[in-house]
Each structure stands twice: as C-alpha cells, then as structure tokens.
Amino acid sequence: MAGSDAPIVVLDSGLGGLTVVQSIHRALPYEQIVYFGDTARLPYGSKTAKVVTQFVRQIIEYLLPLAPKHVVIACNTASALALPAVRELFPELEITGVVEPGAKAAITAAPGAAPVIGVIATEATVRSRAYVLAIQRHRPSAKVICRATPLLVPIIEEGRTAADPLVRMCLEQYLRPVLDQRPCALVLGCTHYPILRDLISQIVGDQVAVIDSADQSAQDVRLRLGSAGKLRHAEMDLAEMLRPAALPPLELSPHPWLRCYVTDDSPRFATLASRFLGIAVRQPEVVLPDLLYANMNIAAASASPF
Ligand code: DGL
C-alpha cells in the first residue's frame, strides 16, 4: 500500500495539468509530484471516450510501479470521459478528477439560486455535459452556458502568450456569445486555459468571476491525504490541514519535487513548463506511446491465468 513518501501522480494531455501541479505544490510543498503529459497524443478534446479512457489507463498502468498515493486526472476532458471507468480499472488507487472541483468552485463564486454560469472547455467536455450535470447537482436552477473553444489548447501548447494579437482575437470571438448571456462566473473548463487567465479576466471584465479547478482540486487532495494519514509532512495536523494553504514561492521548495514524463520529446515542454511554473524544470523523460501500448499488453498477458 502507498505510504506517505509515495508520489502524487498528476496527468494531462500536455502542459495544462501543470496549472493543477502549481496549486498542489502550493498547498502541499513537501510532496513529490510525478507529472505525465501525453504530448504525442494531444489534444484529447477532439477524441472519443473510448480512446481517452485507453490513453489514461495506459499512463496509469505505466506509472503503477511508483505506487502513487494519489492520482489526479488534471484534464477536464479525461475527467469528463474516463474517470468512472478508470476508477473501476484501478480500485486500489485513489483517483480524482477536476470537473467536480471546478463545479464546486463555480458554485461558491456564483451567488443566488439561479445564477448564469459560463463554461469554456474542449469539444469533448462540452459534449459530455459533465459541467452542466456537476453544477446543477449543487444548484439545480443554475443556467449553464457551455462553449467549445478547441483552438485554445494548440495555441497554448505552441507557447503563444497573451501579448499575441491572435490569442486575443480568438478569445474575444469565443467569449462574445457567452458574455451576451450575462454570466456572473466563467469556468475555465480545461486545465490549459488558466495559462491565459489574465487576458481572459481582462476580456470578461470585473463583473464576471473567472474560476478554475486547480486550487479546489489541490484542497481536495490535501484533505483526502490528510484523512488517510498520508501527508508527507509529519507535523501537519488536522487543524493545519483545514487552514487555507500558505503560498510559499515555488523557488523555496525544500527538495526537488517535480519529475516529468512526456510521450513526445518536444523541446518546448521544459521551456514552457519552466516559464509557467517559474522554476527550472528539468528535461522530461520520454515514454513513447509504443511503450505504453506494449506495457498495457504485458500487464494484460500477466493477468491471464494461462
Ligand atoms: N487540458 C485538457 C483539459 O482540461 C485537455 C486538452 C486537450 O488535450 O484537448 O480538458
């Protein structure tokens, strides 16, 4: 069984899950985090549930020897399409997604019995209606307006920043129909989008609360690990756990805490990850998709009685 020194695994199709890594590290600075970005098979947002479930299954299967104490599917698309299936496949693991925390954060930010809440996300997340269901579970009369914004992931993975006029144009076009419905909150329903958060906030204006799932996801991980007695920092007691997390600067990390894997050796990954996290991220280890497929077949064969 995974003990308190085991790592937390965080996975996504690319860079986006680093927004969740950042929040987890701030909430839990003593934890080791293993990050897996499936860069060769990105984007997940245009794929079917069957394929995305297979990808996530392969990644978890590959990382199983690390005996992670918690797995965060830091991808809204994979959370929406694959979370229940993956939980069933790995009943021994504690696995959480980011849609439920995102919905919780939106409800907290949206006052009234029937708030109008905008959600921007990938095509697959929008099609799944995961956010509508999750938000209306908490607030049945909420009006949830979802808009697919498929160009944003490639734009962000390309390293384009808010200063780029193309980025602004794209966001303005995508957001206009959502803003026409006068939402009080806008959920960034893809873990890549907080990378453009400042520009998005500027475009939607002060009246609209811009929400993402990263901080809420980190708090959920913290509570779950705390109640399972698996926090790495031995002195952290329950009272401390329940206090809002202190935010130490990332550079002051007490130990090398992040190890990254990717499925394609993009020189861009380490550069963009370093730019985003504000620390020098080492070159990630490359695990080609072939190895993930082969590894899954080996696991399936060794599970066979013959
Ligand atoms: N970051 C991901 C999400 O939260 C997925 C992006 C993609 O690969 O399409 O949905």
Boltz pocket constraint, residues with backbone or C-beta under 6 A from the ligand:
constraints:
  - pocket:
      binder: B
      contacts: [[A, 12], [A, 13], [A, 14], [A, 16], [A, 17], [A, 42], [A, 43], [A, 44], [A, 45], [A, 46], [A, 74], [A, 75], [A, 76], [A, 77], [A, 78], [A, 122], [A, 125], [A, 153], [A, 189], [A, 190], [A, 191], [A, 192]]
      max_distance: 6.0
